[in-house]
Amino acid sequence: GFLCSFFQTSAFVRSDKPKLFRGLQIKYVRGSDPVLKLLDDSGNIAEELSILKWNTDSVEEFLSEKLERI
């Protein structure tokens, strides 16, 4: 699954779109740049991507490739 750290004002997070992806968790980290963390089956971080310059469509497209939609 994925663990997303986002700015609280992110349009993606404020929309209903995160609910459409199975295995996606949103975590708010004050003062942190937005990142996507790919977790392995044990829940350890396998990969971390900075998405500071990504727009909502880019985030949704990336997650569509990686996660199952509900």
C-alpha positions in Angstrom: 0.0 0.0 0.0 0.9 3.7 0.1 1.2 6.1 2.9 0.9 9.7 1.8 2.1 12.7 3.7 0.5 15.8 2.3 0.0 19.4 3.0 -3.4 19.6 4.6 -4.5 22.1 1.9 -3.8 19.6 -0.9 -6.7 19.5 -3.3 -6.3 15.8 -3.7 -6.6 15.1 0.0 -9.6 17.4 0.3 -11.4 15.7 -2.5 -13.2 12.3 -2.3 -10.5 10.7 -4.5 -8.3 9.2 -1.8 -11.3 7.0 -0.8 -11.3 5.4 -4.3 -7.9 3.7 -3.7 -7.6 0.5 -1.7 -4.5 0.5 0.6 -4.0 4.3 0.6 -3.5 6.0 3.9 -3.2 9.7 4.4 -1.0 11.1 7.2 -0.7 14.8 7.9 2.7 16.0 8.9 2.9 19.7 9.8 5.8 21.5 8.1 6.7 18.5 5.9 6.9 18.4 2.1 4.3 16.1 0.5 5.7 12.6 -0.1 4.4 9.2 -1.3 5.8 6.2 0.6 5.5 2.8 -1.0 5.2 0.1 1.8 6.2 -3.5 1.4 4.1 -6.4 2.7 5.6 -6.0 6.1 4.7 -2.3 6.3 8.2 -1.1 5.9 9.0 1.8 3.6 10.3 0.3 0.3 10.3 3.6 -1.7 9.7 7.3 -1.0 8.8 9.9 -3.6 8.7 13.6 -3.3 5.5 14.9 -4.9 6.0 18.5 -4.0 5.7 19.6 -7.7 3.0 17.1 -8.6 -0.5 18.3 -9.3 -3.7 16.4 -8.3 -4.0 14.7 -11.7 -0.4 13.5 -11.5 -1.0 12.0 -8.0 -4.2 10.3 -9.1 -2.6 8.9 -12.3 0.3 7.5 -10.4 -1.9 5.9 -7.7 -4.1 4.4 -10.5 -1.1 2.6 -11.9 0.0 1.3 -8.5 -3.2 0.6 -6.5 -6.5 -1.1 -7.0 -9.5 1.3 -7.3 -12.5 0.6 -5.1 
